[in-house]
Amino acid sequence: MSRNISEWLKGIILELQEMFFFSAIMVERIFRRPIYLFETFEQMHFIGIGSLYLVILTGMFAGQGMAIQFTYELADMGSKNYLGRIMAIAIIRELGPVRTGLMIAARVSSG
């Protein structure tokens, strides 16, 4: 029984050691030459500016769908005046960052 525990503990320690060495090599190579600035800025442009149209388009359709649904629900309660506030909170705080992240990840991973 103690042999199994010692093997298990040894495995965990070896795994942590490998993670530490990998992290140390990664941090060391961040500052080593060559630094590929052109490729870095090209990827930043592809991910950021290149994905902007897709994010805006999907955000518009998602926002329109939510607005229609909220209008029906708020009309039943007589609270249509609050639609703008609810949409602003829902999109800016909740749906916007999640949808943006998903769309950028989908575009970048698809090439």
Number of C-alpha atoms within 10 A of each C-alpha: 5 7 8 9 10 11 11 12 12 12 12 12 12 12 11 12 12 12 12 12 11 12 12 11 11 11 11 10 12 10 9 8 7 8 11 8 9 9 10 11 11 11 14 12 12 16 15 13 11 15 18 14 11 15 18 13 11 14 18 12 11 15 18 13 12 14 16 12 11 18 17 12 14 15 12 9 8 11 12 14 11 12 16 12 9 13 17 14 12 14 17 12 11 11 16 18 12 12 16 18 12 13 19 19 13 12 16 15 8 7 6
